[in-house]
Amino acid sequence: MKLEIWSDYACPFCYIGKQHLENALAQFDGKDRLEIRHKAFRLDPSAGEQPSYSMQEKLQKNYGKSEQQALEMMNYINQAGKDVGLIMNVEQTKNTNTLNAHRLLKWASSQGKGDELNAKLYHAYFTESQNLADLATLANLAEQAGLDKTEAAAMLQSDAFKAESLADENEARAKGIHSVPAFVFNDKYLISGAQPAQAFLQVLAQLQAEESEQPQTLLNGQTCGIDGCE
C-alpha cells in the first residue's frame, strides 16, 4: 500500500492532519505495509527567506479576513491543534519560503530519518516559531533528528533535491491538487484536508480489503502447473 502526502510546513492543517493520520495508524494493524512518501507543496512560493509579515497580516491580505476574523481564525487553529495534543502558536509563526525545509526532508528521507525530521520541522515552525528558511536553523533541526549536522549544512548550501521538490509541486497541479494537506492512497483515493482519524481508517480498511481479494476467473484456457498441463 502506498500513501503520498502533499503538505507544507507553513500549513497548520497539514500539521493537524498529520496528527490525525498518526492516530489512525496507531489503530491500524497493517501500518507496516504502508509506504509513505512526502511530497513538497509551498503555499507561498514567492515568500522570501526572512519574515516580512505576521500570520494575522497574511490572513487579512491573502485571504480577505477582517482583523477580528483573522484573530478568530488563529484561535480556532490553536484550539484545533490542542484538541489533538499539539501546542500551536500560529500567531507567532515566521512566514518564509519553505523550499529549503522540503529539500532537507527529502535528504533526510534518503538517510532513513524522514519521519523524525518531519516532526521536528512542524514543531519548530508552529510551537517554537523558528524560521524554516534559515539554513543554520535547518541544520540544527537535522541534528536533533539524528542526522549529521555538517552533512545537512553542506546539502543545504547546494541545490540538491531542489528539482525533486519542484517536481512534486508540478505533479500536484497535474493531479488537480491545489490545496493541502492532500493524502493520496494507491493513486486511487484522495483525502483532502485535516480529516479525523476515522476517515483515514475507512480508506485504510478499504485498501486492506482490496489487497486481500482473490482474483476472479473471467476466462478459462489451457494452463500448466506443477503437476502438468491441462
Backbone as CSV, one residue per row, in Angstrom:
resi,resn,N_x,N_y,N_z,CA_x,CA_y,CA_z,C_x,C_y,C_z
1,MET,0.841,-1.194,0.000,0.000,0.000,0.000,0.875,1.241,0.000
2,LYS,0.446,2.246,-0.723,1.241,3.467,-0.871,0.410,4.687,-0.469
3,LEU,1.045,5.590,0.234,0.408,6.853,0.605,1.345,7.997,0.265
4,GLU,0.873,8.906,-0.567,1.623,10.115,-0.906,0.942,11.304,-0.223
5,ILE,1.741,12.100,0.480,1.206,13.230,1.241,1.781,14.528,0.708
6,TRP,0.925,15.358,0.130,1.341,16.705,-0.265,1.033,17.643,0.907
7,SER,2.033,18.378,1.356,1.841,19.244,2.520,2.884,20.353,2.505
8,ASP,2.680,21.328,3.380,3.628,22.428,3.532,3.785,22.725,5.012
9,TYR,5.002,23.062,5.406,5.261,23.345,6.818,4.622,24.645,7.267
10,ALA,4.196,25.486,6.336,3.503,26.724,6.683,1.998,26.515,6.807
11,CYS,1.554,25.274,6.663,0.127,24.955,6.679,-0.263,24.342,8.013
12,PRO,-1.032,25.048,8.836,-1.404,24.497,10.148,-2.255,23.240,10.049
13,PHE,-3.104,23.160,9.028,-3.952,21.984,8.908,-3.170,20.767,8.420
14,CYS,-2.007,21.006,7.816,-1.130,19.889,7.467,-0.572,19.250,8.740
15,TYR,-0.223,20.082,9.706,0.295,19.581,10.987,-0.807,18.822,11.733
16,ILE,-2.004,19.397,11.749,-3.130,18.750,12.424,-3.515,17.459,11.697
17,GLY,-3.528,17.515,10.362,-3.843,16.324,9.584,-2.829,15.216,9.798
18,LYS,-1.575,15.593,9.930,-0.514,14.622,10.210,-0.811,13.887,11.518
19,GLN,-1.261,14.623,12.524,-1.558,14.000,13.816,-2.765,13.063,13.720
20,HIS,-3.769,13.471,12.958,-4.931,12.602,12.751,-4.508,11.303,12.063
21,LEU,-3.635,11.416,11.066,-3.157,10.233,10.366,-2.405,9.312,11.317
22,GLU,-1.539,9.891,12.140,-0.771,9.077,13.080,-1.689,8.382,14.091
23,ASN,-2.738,9.078,14.500,-3.704,8.457,15.415,-4.402,7.279,14.739
24,ALA,-4.685,7.427,13.441,-5.312,6.342,12.696,-4.358,5.156,12.548
25,LEU,-3.109,5.445,12.211,-2.135,4.373,12.005,-1.875,3.593,13.290
26,ALA,-2.004,4.265,14.432,-1.816,3.582,15.713,-2.889,2.520,15.940
27,GLN,-4.011,2.646,15.218,-5.110,1.693,15.361,-5.193,0.711,14.193
28,PHE,-4.284,0.819,13.236,-4.352,0.038,12.003,-3.318,-1.071,12.025
29,ASP,-3.770,-2.302,11.946,-2.844,-3.424,12.078,-1.991,-3.661,10.835
30,GLY,-2.284,-2.964,9.747,-1.489,-3.132,8.526,-0.529,-1.998,8.254
31,LYS,-0.234,-1.176,9.273,0.585,0.020,9.044,1.987,-0.297,8.563
32,ASP,2.511,-1.474,8.918,3.868,-1.824,8.499,3.957,-2.063,6.997
33,ARG,2.828,-2.255,6.348,2.817,-2.467,4.899,2.524,-1.181,4.135
34,LEU,2.391,-0.083,4.843,2.080,1.197,4.207,3.359,1.974,3.943
35,GLU,3.613,2.260,2.691,4.778,3.061,2.290,4.342,4.522,2.155
36,ILE,4.935,5.389,2.971,4.552,6.797,2.971,5.625,7.624,2.258
37,ARG,5.191,8.451,1.329,6.085,9.347,0.600,5.617,10.780,0.813
38,HIS,6.527,11.633,1.242,6.201,13.036,1.474,6.480,13.853,0.217
39,LYS,5.516,14.663,-0.158,5.601,15.473,-1.370,5.588,16.961,-1.009
40,ALA,6.436,17.712,-1.668,6.570,19.141,-1.380,5.441,19.949,-2.005
41,PHE,4.981,20.950,-1.259,3.952,21.875,-1.740,4.134,23.172,-0.971
42,ARG,4.338,24.274,-1.671,4.511,25.565,-0.989,3.256,26.420,-1.154
43,LEU,2.716,26.863,-0.045,1.548,27.736,-0.101,1.896,29.098,-0.676
44,ASP,3.127,29.540,-0.459,3.543,30.851,-0.951,4.945,30.758,-1.546
45,PRO,5.061,30.324,-2.816,6.375,30.202,-3.439,7.123,31.525,-3.572
46,SER,6.396,32.638,-3.475,7.033,33.951,-3.624,7.604,34.487,-2.319
47,ALA,7.362,33.793,-1.210,7.857,34.252,0.097,9.378,34.274,0.110
48,GLY,9.939,35.201,0.872,11.387,35.320,0.967,11.957,34.474,2.091
49,GLU,13.218,34.687,2.379,13.879,33.903,3.426,13.841,34.582,4.782
50,GLN,13.309,35.789,4.838,13.107,36.485,6.104,11.640,36.862,6.233
51,PRO,11.051,36.698,7.410,9.628,37.017,7.569,9.370,38.504,7.361
52,SER,8.379,38.815,6.535,8.057,40.215,6.250,6.636,40.572,6.663
53,TYR,5.880,39.601,7.165,4.516,39.866,7.607,4.126,38.801,8.621
54,SER,3.172,39.151,9.463,2.709,38.227,10.507,1.613,37.325,9.953
55,MET,1.262,36.304,10.705,0.168,35.428,10.300,-1.139,36.208,10.215
56,GLN,-1.343,37.141,11.143,-2.561,37.945,11.089,-2.616,38.756,9.796
57,GLU,-1.497,39.355,9.425,-1.445,40.128,8.179,-1.662,39.224,6.978
58,LYS,-1.114,38.005,7.044,-1.294,37.058,5.944,-2.764,36.705,5.764
59,LEU,-3.450,36.437,6.857,-4.865,36.089,6.781,-5.697,37.255,6.259
60,GLN,-5.318,38.458,6.640,-6.077,39.637,6.204,-5.812,39.969,4.738
61,LYS,-4.530,39.923,4.332,-4.172,40.329,2.969,-4.411,39.220,1.958
62,ASN,-3.997,38.009,2.277,-4.073,36.917,1.303,-5.423,36.235,1.267
63,TYR,-6.128,36.242,2.414,-7.380,35.502,2.480,-8.596,36.392,2.717
64,GLY,-8.390,37.700,2.718,-9.500,38.635,2.801,-10.236,38.650,4.122
65,LYS,-9.560,38.270,5.209,-10.186,38.273,6.519,-10.110,39.670,7.147
66,SER,-11.125,39.994,7.942,-11.052,41.221,8.727,-10.120,40.973,9.903
67,GLU,-9.774,42.027,10.630,-8.899,41.847,11.789,-9.520,40.873,12.792
68,GLN,-10.810,41.030,13.060,-11.489,40.155,14.010,-11.548,38.724,13.495
69,GLN,-11.838,38.564,12.214,-11.912,37.231,11.628,-10.546,36.543,11.674
70,ALA,-9.481,37.317,11.446,-8.129,36.755,11.490,-7.797,36.266,12.892
71,LEU,-8.152,37.058,13.896,-7.907,36.660,15.285,-8.695,35.405,15.642
72,GLU,-9.943,35.353,15.211,-10.775,34.183,15.487,-10.225,32.946,14.782
73,MET,-9.735,33.139,13.567,-9.172,32.016,12.824,-7.931,31.460,13.515
74,MET,-7.074,32.335,13.998,-5.862,31.889,14.686,-6.204,31.165,15.981
75,ASN,-7.179,31.674,16.707,-7.619,30.999,17.937,-8.201,29.629,17.629
76,TYR,-8.956,29.555,16.535,-9.554,28.278,16.123,-8.472,27.256,15.793
77,ILE,-7.443,27.691,15.049,-6.356,26.787,14.659,-5.612,26.289,15.893
78,ASN,-5.293,27.209,16.797,-4.576,26.808,18.013,-5.379,25.792,18.818
79,GLN,-6.696,25.995,18.898,-7.543,25.076,19.652,-7.652,23.730,18.939
80,ALA,-7.745,23.763,17.605,-7.808,22.511,16.841,-6.540,21.695,17.051
81,GLY,-5.404,22.379,17.142,-4.157,21.688,17.432,-4.168,21.103,18.831
82,LYS,-4.634,21.900,19.780,-4.695,21.440,21.174,-5.584,20.213,21.311
83,ASP,-6.650,20.160,20.527,-7.583,19.039,20.601,-6.939,17.707,20.215
84,VAL,-5.860,17.764,19.425,-5.171,16.517,19.041,-3.800,16.408,19.711
85,GLY,-3.587,17.238,20.746,-2.362,17.121,21.521,-1.188,17.927,21.036
86,LEU,-1.433,18.931,20.174,-0.351,19.756,19.644,-0.368,21.139,20.290
87,ILE,0.803,21.661,20.567,0.925,23.035,21.042,1.237,23.902,19.833
88,MET,0.313,24.781,19.479,0.482,25.620,18.296,0.349,27.086,18.677
89,ASN,1.300,27.863,18.221,1.284,29.315,18.420,1.253,29.964,17.043
90,VAL,0.159,29.745,16.336,0.105,30.120,14.936,0.295,31.618,14.731
91,GLU,-0.098,32.420,15.708,0.034,33.878,15.573,1.489,34.328,15.605
92,GLN,2.395,33.456,16.060,3.814,33.820,16.168,4.674,33.195,15.069
93,THR,4.058,32.491,14.133,4.844,31.819,13.100,5.561,32.821,12.211
94,LYS,6.717,32.391,11.696,7.526,33.227,10.809,7.302,32.762,9.374
95,ASN,6.516,33.532,8.645,6.146,33.173,7.285,7.289,33.420,6.318
96,THR,7.929,32.342,5.897,9.043,32.431,4.953,8.906,31.307,3.930
97,ASN,9.809,31.300,2.954,9.791,30.273,1.926,10.199,28.926,2.527
98,THR,9.465,27.884,2.206,9.722,26.580,2.820,10.454,25.606,1.905
99,LEU,10.984,26.085,0.785,11.649,25.182,-0.154,12.828,24.458,0.496
100,ASN,13.634,25.172,1.270,14.789,24.534,1.903,14.366,23.443,2.890
101,ALA,13.269,23.675,3.580,12.766,22.663,4.510,12.324,21.409,3.759
102,HIS,11.673,21.599,2.619,11.253,20.453,1.810,12.467,19.707,1.256
103,ARG,13.474,20.459,0.826,14.701,19.817,0.327,15.354,18.992,1.422
104,LEU,15.393,19.565,2.616,16.019,18.873,3.733,15.273,17.585,4.067
105,LEU,13.947,17.633,3.996,13.171,16.429,4.289,13.475,15.325,3.280
106,LYS,13.609,15.680,2.018,13.920,14.667,1.008,15.285,14.041,1.285
107,TRP,16.245,14.871,1.671,17.564,14.329,2.016,17.460,13.427,3.242
108,ALA,16.739,13.876,4.260,16.576,13.082,5.483,15.905,11.753,5.169
109,SER,14.923,11.764,4.277,14.240,10.527,3.900,15.208,9.564,3.225
110,SER,16.127,10.107,2.435,17.125,9.255,1.780,18.088,8.654,2.791
111,GLN,18.154,9.256,3.984,19.016,8.770,5.058,18.241,7.931,6.082
112,GLY,16.959,7.687,5.804,16.149,6.901,6.715,15.651,7.659,7.932
113,LYS,15.669,9.002,7.879,15.267,9.812,9.023,14.150,10.798,8.664
114,GLY,13.384,10.468,7.638,12.349,11.395,7.192,11.276,11.660,8.223
115,ASP,10.773,10.629,8.867,9.701,10.809,9.851,10.171,11.655,11.030
116,GLU,11.402,11.390,11.482,11.939,12.143,12.624,12.078,13.626,12.293
117,LEU,12.609,13.918,11.107,12.792,15.326,10.736,11.459,16.000,10.474
118,ASN,10.549,15.293,9.846,9.238,15.867,9.549,8.578,16.389,10.822
119,ALA,8.634,15.594,11.883,8.048,16.006,13.168,8.786,17.219,13.729
120,LYS,10.108,17.230,13.620,10.906,18.350,14.134,10.575,19.648,13.402
121,LEU,10.399,19.576,12.100,10.128,20.775,11.305,8.786,21.396,11.676
122,TYR,7.747,20.579,11.792,6.439,21.114,12.180,6.484,21.722,13.579
123,HIS,7.111,21.018,14.506,7.198,21.513,15.881,7.974,22.829,15.922
124,ALA,9.063,22.896,15.176,9.881,24.108,15.161,9.084,25.299,14.628
125,TYR,8.283,25.058,13.609,7.546,26.156,12.978,6.364,26.622,13.818
126,PHE,5.540,25.688,14.263,4.289,26.075,14.916,4.381,26.213,16.429
127,THR,5.315,25.528,17.058,5.424,25.605,18.513,6.540,26.559,18.941
128,GLU,7.663,26.492,18.227,8.827,27.281,18.633,9.036,28.534,17.795
129,SER,8.207,28.733,16.775,8.253,29.945,15.930,9.616,30.151,15.281
130,GLN,10.205,29.072,14.780,11.501,29.170,14.127,11.344,29.454,12.639
131,ASN,12.403,30.019,12.061,12.418,30.382,10.641,12.928,29.189,9.840
132,LEU,12.047,28.537,9.081,12.432,27.342,8.337,13.100,27.645,7.000
133,ALA,13.354,28.911,6.728,14.160,29.251,5.556,15.625,29.423,5.940
134,ASP,15.882,29.528,7.221,17.244,29.770,7.711,18.040,28.465,7.688
135,LEU,19.174,28.465,6.998,19.942,27.240,6.816,20.545,26.729,8.113
136,ALA,21.004,27.629,8.971,21.567,27.201,10.256,20.504,26.547,11.124
137,THR,19.301,27.120,11.121,18.185,26.540,11.875,17.872,25.142,11.368
138,LEU,17.843,24.989,10.064,17.528,23.693,9.473,18.600,22.655,9.792
139,ALA,19.853,23.065,9.750,20.943,22.131,10.074,20.836,21.669,11.523
140,ASN,20.470,22.587,12.408,20.283,22.225,13.823,19.144,21.224,13.987
141,LEU,18.067,21.437,13.261,16.925,20.529,13.344,17.292,19.149,12.792
142,ALA,18.111,19.140,11.753,18.570,17.861,11.209,19.360,17.087,12.263
143,GLU,20.207,17.801,12.980,20.995,17.153,14.031,20.079,16.601,15.121
144,GLN,19.053,17.370,15.491,18.108,16.912,16.514,17.351,15.662,16.064
145,ALA,17.229,15.498,14.744,16.527,14.331,14.201,17.455,13.131,14.031
146,GLY,18.710,13.292,14.446,19.644,12.178,14.374,20.510,12.142,13.142
147,LEU,20.570,13.246,12.408,21.372,13.340,11.196,22.659,14.094,11.464
148,ASP,23.610,13.948,10.565,24.879,14.645,10.704,24.697,16.121,10.338
149,LYS,24.988,17.002,11.273,24.759,18.439,11.064,25.624,19.006,9.944
150,THR,26.872,18.582,9.882,27.781,19.086,8.847,27.310,18.661,7.460
151,GLU,26.897,17.414,7.340,26.395,16.928,6.061,25.101,17.645,5.680
152,ALA,24.245,17.897,6.655,23.000,18.608,6.382,23.285,20.026,5.896
153,ALA,24.229,20.699,6.558,24.579,22.067,6.168,25.150,22.098,4.752
154,ALA,25.988,21.117,4.422,26.572,21.063,3.083,25.499,20.833,2.031
155,MET,24.559,19.948,2.321,23.476,19.696,1.388,22.648,20.958,1.155
156,LEU,22.355,21.673,2.237,21.535,22.878,2.135,22.228,23.987,1.345
157,GLN,23.533,24.006,1.371,24.288,25.013,0.613,24.284,24.714,-0.882
158,SER,23.902,23.508,-1.237,23.848,23.109,-2.641,22.420,23.243,-3.171
159,ASP,22.219,22.769,-4.394,20.874,22.745,-4.978,20.265,21.352,-4.919
160,ALA,20.853,20.492,-4.093,20.371,19.110,-4.002,18.896,19.063,-3.616
161,PHE,18.157,18.222,-4.288,16.734,17.956,-4.042,15.818,19.138,-4.381
162,LYS,16.378,20.175,-4.996,15.528,21.288,-5.424,14.632,20.862,-6.582
163,ALA,15.238,20.207,-7.565,14.462,19.780,-8.733,13.367,18.807,-8.327
164,GLU,13.685,17.888,-7.411,12.688,16.918,-6.954,11.530,17.597,-6.228
165,SER,11.845,18.615,-5.421,10.803,19.338,-4.689,9.890,20.104,-5.636
166,LEU,10.486,20.764,-6.626,9.677,21.499,-7.600,8.861,20.545,-8.457
167,ALA,9.411,19.354,-8.728,8.666,18.353,-9.489,7.419,17.903,-8.730
168,ASP,7.529,17.833,-7.405,6.359,17.487,-6.580,5.246,18.507,-6.778
169,GLU,5.618,19.776,-6.819,4.609,20.828,-6.985,3.945,20.728,-8.364
170,ASN,4.743,20.437,-9.381,4.183,20.267,-10.725,3.263,19.047,-10.781
171,GLU,3.658,17.985,-10.105,2.838,16.780,-10.071,1.503,17.056,-9.384
172,ALA,1.544,17.850,-8.312,0.306,18.194,-7.613,-0.660,18.905,-8.558
173,ARG,-0.153,19.871,-9.299,-1.005,20.602,-10.244,-1.574,19.654,-11.296
174,ALA,-0.745,18.733,-11.769,-1.195,17.785,-12.792,-2.295,16.878,-12.260
175,LYS,-2.259,16.596,-10.977,-3.260,15.740,-10.349,-4.475,16.527,-9.877
176,GLY,-4.450,17.838,-10.078,-5.575,18.664,-9.649,-5.565,18.993,-8.171
177,ILE,-4.395,18.873,-7.542,-4.259,19.200,-6.117,-3.835,20.656,-5.995
178,HIS,-4.701,21.476,-5.447,-4.420,22.905,-5.330,-4.416,23.389,-3.884
179,SER,-4.658,22.497,-2.944,-4.633,22.854,-1.532,-4.124,21.655,-0.743
180,VAL,-3.624,21.944,0.426,-3.055,20.877,1.264,-3.601,20.987,2.687
181,PRO,-3.560,19.857,3.438,-2.932,18.590,3.080,-3.781,17.783,2.104
182,ALA,-3.085,16.976,1.300,-3.745,16.061,0.374,-3.089,14.696,0.532
183,PHE,-3.883,13.706,0.879,-3.392,12.353,1.126,-3.907,11.455,0.000
184,VAL,-3.007,10.928,-0.803,-3.397,10.104,-1.948,-2.960,8.659,-1.689
185,PHE,-3.941,7.758,-1.594,-3.685,6.356,-1.304,-3.719,5.541,-2.592
186,ASN,-2.613,4.847,-2.862,-2.523,3.944,-4.016,-2.942,4.601,-5.329
187,ASP,-2.680,5.905,-5.476,-3.051,6.648,-6.684,-4.549,6.524,-6.993
188,LYS,-5.337,6.255,-5.968,-6.748,5.940,-6.194,-7.702,6.715,-5.302
189,TYR,-7.358,6.858,-4.023,-8.245,7.514,-3.066,-7.583,8.775,-2.525
190,LEU,-8.336,9.858,-2.507,-7.837,11.142,-2.008,-8.597,11.557,-0.764
191,ILE,-7.844,11.878,0.286,-8.416,12.536,1.459,-7.846,13.943,1.473
192,SER,-8.719,14.927,1.400,-8.304,16.323,1.351,-8.606,17.000,2.680
193,GLY,-7.612,17.654,3.244,-7.812,18.383,4.485,-7.502,17.563,5.719
194,ALA,-7.617,18.219,6.867,-7.300,17.585,8.156,-8.498,16.794,8.656
195,GLN,-8.768,15.692,7.994,-9.911,14.861,8.340,-9.626,14.080,9.625
196,PRO,-10.667,13.673,10.349,-10.467,12.907,11.588,-9.873,11.536,11.307
197,ALA,-9.349,10.913,12.351,-8.694,9.615,12.212,-9.611,8.581,11.571
198,GLN,-10.895,8.638,11.861,-11.830,7.655,11.334,-11.868,7.674,9.814
199,ALA,-11.710,8.833,9.216,-11.714,8.918,7.753,-10.528,8.160,7.168
200,PHE,-9.374,8.288,7.806,-8.202,7.550,7.346,-8.395,6.048,7.543
201,LEU,-8.968,5.673,8.667,-9.170,4.261,8.943,-10.108,3.616,7.923
202,GLN,-11.087,4.356,7.460,-12.009,3.828,6.459,-11.286,3.530,5.155
203,VAL,-10.436,4.455,4.730,-9.689,4.241,3.484,-8.689,3.106,3.653
204,LEU,-8.000,3.074,4.787,-7.019,2.022,5.031,-7.683,0.645,5.047
205,ALA,-8.862,0.570,5.638,-9.590,-0.693,5.664,-9.976,-1.114,4.246
206,GLN,-10.374,-0.155,3.419,-10.723,-0.450,2.033,-9.511,-0.972,1.270
207,LEU,-8.364,-0.323,1.462,-7.143,-0.771,0.793,-6.759,-2.172,1.239
208,GLN,-6.886,-2.436,2.518,-6.545,-3.748,3.055,-7.469,-4.821,2.468
209,ALA,-8.744,-4.488,2.330,-9.697,-5.438,1.757,-9.364,-5.718,0.299
210,GLU,-9.024,-4.673,-0.444,-8.667,-4.848,-1.850,-7.395,-5.674,-1.992
211,GLU,-6.472,-5.470,-1.070,-5.202,-6.193,-1.103,-5.397,-7.689,-0.894
212,SER,-6.400,-8.049,-0.099,-6.619,-9.453,0.243,-7.599,-10.156,-0.686
213,GLU,-8.209,-9.412,-1.601,-9.172,-10.022,-2.512,-8.483,-10.997,-3.462
214,GLN,-9.120,-12.133,-3.677,-8.599,-13.109,-4.639,-9.092,-12.720,-6.037
215,PRO,-8.239,-12.867,-7.051,-8.681,-12.532,-8.412,-9.794,-13.460,-8.875
216,GLN,-10.746,-12.912,-9.601,-11.859,-13.707,-10.125,-11.514,-14.209,-11.521
217,THR,-11.848,-15.459,-11.810,-11.567,-16.049,-13.112,-12.607,-15.578,-14.122
218,LEU,-12.134,-14.924,-15.182,-13.028,-14.440,-16.222,-13.067,-15.406,-17.396
219,LEU,-11.926,-16.004,-17.752,-11.847,-16.948,-18.856,-10.958,-18.104,-18.441
220,ASN,-11.320,-19.300,-18.863,-10.531,-20.486,-18.578,-9.911,-21.003,-19.866
221,GLY,-8.641,-21.285,-19.856,-7.958,-21.856,-21.010,-6.965,-22.891,-20.546
222,GLN,-6.173,-23.376,-21.453,-5.176,-24.391,-21.115,-4.050,-23.756,-20.314
223,THR,-3.672,-24.413,-19.242,-2.607,-23.912,-18.355,-1.684,-25.037,-17.942
224,CYS,-0.553,-24.659,-17.405,0.398,-25.626,-16.861,0.671,-25.313,-15.398
225,GLY,0.704,-26.362,-14.585,1.021,-26.216,-13.178,2.134,-27.156,-12.786
226,ILE,2.370,-27.256,-11.493,3.487,-28.086,-11.035,3.245,-29.568,-11.305
227,ASP,1.989,-29.965,-11.519,1.675,-31.372,-11.748,1.421,-31.696,-13.223
228,GLY,1.672,-30.734,-14.082,1.481,-30.981,-15.506,0.563,-29.943,-16.149
229,CYS,0.217,-30.205,-17.386,-0.620,-29.260,-18.151,-1.997,-29.842,-18.365
230,GLU,-2.948,-28.953,-18.524,-4.334,-29.414,-18.761,-5.079,-28.399,-19.629
